[in-house]
């Protein structure tokens, strides 16, 4: 991907990076470990972003 990105694309990529994190520990404790995994987790090699 090119180094110079449009602002809109950059913001969308940033949102995808933020969403690609594990579930916080306090959420696991609050839900009594019923929620332990993030279903929207993505690996950069296996899944392509549809931007």
ZAKE-165780 format. One record per residue: residue in three letters; y, x, z of N, C-alpha, C, O, CB in turn. Coordinates in steps of 0.001 Angstrom, whole numbers, padded with zeros to 6 digits, always signed. Each point is the difference from the previous one (the first is absolute). Last residue first. Glycine has a CB too. Layout:
<vokols>
alaYXZYXZYXZYXZYXZ;...
</vokols>
This chain:
<vokols>
unk-002254-011947+002167+001456-000127+000090+000585-000229-001366+001216-000133-000136-001178+001604+002139;unk-004779-001118+000676+000422-000757-001175+001486-000254+000111+000427-001089+000383-002700+000007-000628;unk-001208+005068+002180+001046-000958+000327+000398-000715-001275+000187+000632-001040+000643+000778+002978;unk-005805+000785-000888+001287+000153-000661+000978-001046+000495-000388-001123+000319-000746+002073-002328;unk-003431+001515+004314+000693-001232-000384+001337+000308-000637+000772+000809+000513-001912-002024+001334;unk-001899+004780-000419-000884-001090-000425+000738-001209-000545-000480-000632-000941-001113+001412+002632;unk+003804+003224+000069-000868+000374-001113-000782-001186-000552-000220-000096-001207+000042+002363+002197;unk+003135-002639+002791+000790+000342-001188-000875+000366-001185+000423-000147-001146+001392+000929+002640;unk-002983-004352+002452-000146+001434-000213+000644+000365-001328-000199-000699-000993-001941+000759+002348;unk+002859-004277+002462-000175+000430-001384-000145+001514-000038+000685+000719+000727+000649-002695-001572;unk-001228-002962+004202-000011+001461-000065-000382+000450-001397-000838-000628-000647+000248+000769+003084;unk+000985-004688-000395+000800+000417-001153+000065+001515-000141+000827+000521-000747+000509-002597+001000;unk-003588-000261+003390-000671-000359-001257+000763+000451-001237-000575+000066-001087-000393-002007+002262;unk+000596+004056+003896+001014-000573-000870-000662-000341-001335-000451+000905-000702+002320+000420+001842;unk-004152-001027+004018+000198+000620-001306+001063-000739-000783+000206-001201+000175-002577+001972-000178;unk+001007-002069+004424-000069+001459+000102+000279+000686-001325+000313+001190-000021-001949-001455+001857;unk+001631-004619+001181+000651+000559-001183-000005+001514+000158+000753+000551+000803+000718-002622-001144;unk-003465-000208+003722-000466-000832-001115+000599+000494-001303-000627-000108-001054+000391-001869+002585;unk+000983+003677+003130-000761+000747-001014-000621-000884-001071-000932+000424-000684+000468+001254+002419;unk+003615-003324+001551-001286+000282+000637-000985+000619-000985-001189-000317+000015+001584-001580+001563;unk+004359+000886-002252-000984-000923-000575-001398+000242+000555-000978-000535-000524+002355+000426-001549;unk+002273+002828+003513+000477-001376+000146-001037-001007-000499-000152-001075+000580+002507+001895-000841;unk-003096+003872-000267-000110-000398+001401+000374-001466+000183-000642-000717+000768+001156+003067-000074;unk-000026-000482-004956-001421-000048+000353-000180-000463+001441-000889-000797+000300+000415+002639-001940;unk+004800-001101+000153-000524-001222-000618-001479-000142+000327-000484-001101+000262+002182+001257-002127;unk+000560+003728+003217+000377-001131+000853-000494-001313-000586-000257-000946+000743+002271+002209+000032;unk-002655+002824-003176-000863-000120+001169+000324-001198+000862-000896-000628+000565+000662+003059-000603;unk+001241-002467-005316+000462+000675+001218-000921-000264+001190-000674-001028+000074+003011+000844-000925;unk-003968+000381-004309+000471-001003+000946+000436+000718+001270-000735+000852+000500-000806-002637-001468;unk+001850+004567-003592-001017-000637+000825+000632-001040+000915+001221-000049+000150-002613+002136-000240;unk+003577-000986-004735-000213+000653+001283-001075-000736+000787-000350-001138-000314+002736+001937+000331;unk+000343-001543-004430-001282+000699-000064-000247+000784+001287-000270+001200-000047+000476-001039-002456;unk+003852-002631+001386-001089-000951+000242-001353+000696+000096-000964-000597+000478+002279-001146-001680;unk+002641+004223+000165+000105-000532+001364-001180-000906+000335-000503+000007+001123+002996+000128-001284;unk-002116+001515-004221-000330+001099+000915+000034-000496+001439-000865+000354+000802+001811+001330-002426;unk+000432-004647-001733-001450+000194-000057-000446+001114+000934-001070-000087+000604+001076-000716-002966;unk+004600+000008+001872-000627-001111+000723-001516+000131-000003-000651-000319+000995+002578-001155-001610;unk+000524+004595-001892+000222+000209+001427-000657-001099+000829-000607+000271+001036+002761+000886-001564;unk-002118-001560-004157-000940+001038+000430+000110+000250+001502-001006+000182+000686+001150+000874-002960;unk+002943-003984+000360-001335-000606+000005-001060+001005+000431-000927-000345+000733+001646-001214-002551;unk+003683+003107+001295-000082-000881+001166-001377-000654+000080-000563-000134+001086+003042-000290-001223;unk-001536+003055-003630-000056+000852+001186-000161-000848+001264-000776+000345+000891+002206+001377-002057;unk-000706-003856-002955-001360+000519+000073-000180+000843+001254-001049-000043+000643+000896+000027-003147;unk+004480-001582+001613-000915-001108+000299-001430+000469+000164-000697-000422+000923+002194-001091-002179;unk+001843+004637-000102+000134-000392+001405-000980-001107+000367-000614+000040+001066+003023+000612-001143;unk-003708+002848-003753+001006-001049+000156+000004-000448+001460-001007+000113+000699+000722-000874-003119;unk-001198+005791+001280-000490-001371-000019+001168-000970+000100+001049+000317+000562-003219+000414+000482;unk+000733+004738-002101+001138-000918+000077-000489-001431-000171-000464-000387-001073+002020+002162+000170;unk-004787+001595+000663+000715+000247+001244+001151-000975+000172+000240-000485+001105-000876+002890-001236;unk-003920-003672-002618+001201+000824-000115+000706+000140+001344-000174-000818+000904+000422+000083-003281;unk-005586+000202+001811+001176-000848+000000+001235+000890+000000+000011+001081+000589-001245-002934+000631;
</vokols>
